[in-house]
């Protein structure tokens, strides 16, 4: 894991804590938290940058497996392409809510992988990313791929 990747996942986790009051879900006994979030988390963590058509800037291993891209290819992708054309307006509505309120909870909906296969996401949380000085640098999301199944250590998002 590169130092840049380690720094980015740490910033994503810190931003989640600032918006939510809790860190990203993880077992209490892990020693290398950022590495665990990137390599072993049983849920997706993604982030895109800013701009009119933002591209992904981060995806953990679970997200890469859901979307069926390698890291390099996903980081070239505009994030809007994670949803099928008919689902993009709902996705955009969610992102606008995050822009206004800083965080949004309980999103579920369809997404598409590299091969245009649809899969469902559940209990999504999307939050605004900003530098410590308040300058925004994107939005991040976490989601699960099963409606109810959670690890024993999971105590909830809120």
C-alpha positions in Angstrom: 0.0 0.0 0.0 1.5 3.3 -1.1 1.8 6.2 1.3 -0.5 8.3 -1.0 -3.2 5.6 -0.7 -2.7 5.3 3.0 -3.0 9.1 3.3 -6.2 9.2 1.2 -8.0 6.4 3.1 -7.0 8.1 6.3 -8.5 11.4 5.1 -11.7 9.6 4.0 -12.0 8.0 7.4 -11.3 11.3 9.2 -13.9 13.1 7.1 -16.5 10.4 7.9 -15.7 10.9 11.6 -16.1 14.7 11.4 -19.5 14.3 9.6 -20.8 11.3 11.5 -19.2 11.2 14.9 -17.9 7.7 14.3 -15.0 6.3 12.3 -15.7 4.0 9.4 -16.8 0.6 10.7 -14.0 -1.8 11.7 -13.2 -4.4 14.3 -11.7 -2.8 17.5 -8.6 -5.1 17.5 -7.1 -4.2 14.1 -3.6 -2.6 14.3 -3.2 -1.2 10.8 -6.6 0.5 10.4 -6.1 2.2 7.0 -4.6 -1.0 5.5 -7.6 -3.0 6.8 -10.1 -0.5 5.4 -8.4 -0.7 2.0 -7.7 -4.4 1.8 -10.2 -6.2 4.1 -13.3 -4.2 4.8 -16.4 -6.2 3.9 -18.0 -3.2 2.4 -17.2 -0.7 -0.4 -15.4 2.6 0.2 -15.2 4.9 -2.9 -14.5 8.5 -3.4 -14.6 10.9 -6.4 -13.1 14.3 -6.8 -14.7 17.6 -7.6 -15.7 19.2 -10.9 -18.5 19.0 -13.4 -17.9 15.3 -14.2 -15.8 14.0 -11.3 -13.6 10.9 -11.6 -13.0 8.3 -8.9 -10.0 9.1 -6.8 -10.2 6.1 -4.5 -11.7 2.6 -4.2 -11.0 -0.1 -1.7 -10.5 -3.7 -2.7 -14.2 -4.6 -2.0 -15.4 -1.8 -4.3 -13.0 -2.9 -7.0 -14.4 -6.4 -6.8 -18.0 -5.1 -7.0 -17.3 -2.9 -10.0 -14.9 -5.4 -11.6 -12.3 -2.8 -12.4 -8.6 -2.8 -11.4 -7.5 0.3 -9.5 -5.9 2.0 -12.5 -9.0 1.6 -14.7 -11.5 2.7 -12.0 -9.5 5.9 -11.3 -9.9 6.9 -15.0 -13.7 6.5 -14.7 -16.2 9.4 -14.2 -18.2 8.3 -11.1 -21.5 8.9 -12.9 -20.8 5.7 -14.9 -21.1 3.7 -11.8 -24.9 4.0 -12.3 -26.9 3.0 -15.4 -28.3 5.9 -17.4 -31.8 5.4 -16.0 -30.5 5.5 -12.4 -28.2 8.6 -12.7 -30.9 11.2 -11.8 -31.5 9.5 -8.5 -27.7 9.3 -7.9 -27.4 13.0 -8.7 -30.2 13.8 -6.3 -28.3 12.0 -3.6 -25.1 13.8 -4.4 -26.9 17.2 -4.2 -28.2 16.3 -0.8 -24.7 15.6 0.3 -23.5 18.9 -1.1 -26.2 20.7 1.0 -26.1 18.7 4.2 -22.6 17.2 4.3 -23.8 13.6 4.6 -26.7 11.3 3.5 -27.7 7.9 5.0 -29.7 4.8 4.0 -29.3 4.9 0.2 -30.0 1.7 -1.7 -30.1 1.3 -5.4 -28.7 -0.4 -8.5 -25.2 0.1 -9.8 -23.4 -1.3 -12.9 -20.1 -3.0 -13.2 -17.5 -2.8 -15.9 -19.5 -5.3 -18.0 -22.8 -3.5 -17.6 -24.1 -6.1 -15.1 -26.4 -4.6 -12.5 -25.8 -5.2 -8.7 -27.6 -3.7 -5.7 -26.1 -1.6 -3.0 -27.6 -1.3 0.5 -27.3 1.1 3.4 -25.2 3.5 1.5 -23.7 6.5 3.2 -22.3 9.4 1.2 -20.4 12.3 2.7 -18.5 15.4 1.7 -14.7 15.3 1.7 -12.8 18.5 2.8 -9.4 19.4 3.8 -8.8 20.5 7.4 -9.1 24.1 6.2 -12.6 23.4 4.8 -11.7 23.3 1.2 -13.8 20.5 -0.5 -12.0 17.8 -2.5 -14.8 15.4 -3.3 -17.4 13.0 -1.9 -17.0 9.5 -0.5 -19.4 6.6 -0.1 -19.6 3.4 1.6 -22.1 0.7 0.8 -22.9 -3.0 1.5 -23.8 -5.6 -1.1 -26.3 -7.5 1.1 -29.4 -6.0 2.7 -29.0 -7.4 6.2 -25.8 -9.4 6.5 -23.2 -7.6 8.7 -20.1 -8.8 10.6 -20.5 -9.5 14.3 -18.3 -6.5 15.2 -20.6 -4.1 13.3 -22.5 -1.8 15.7 -24.1 0.5 13.1 -23.2 3.7 11.3 -25.1 6.3 13.4 
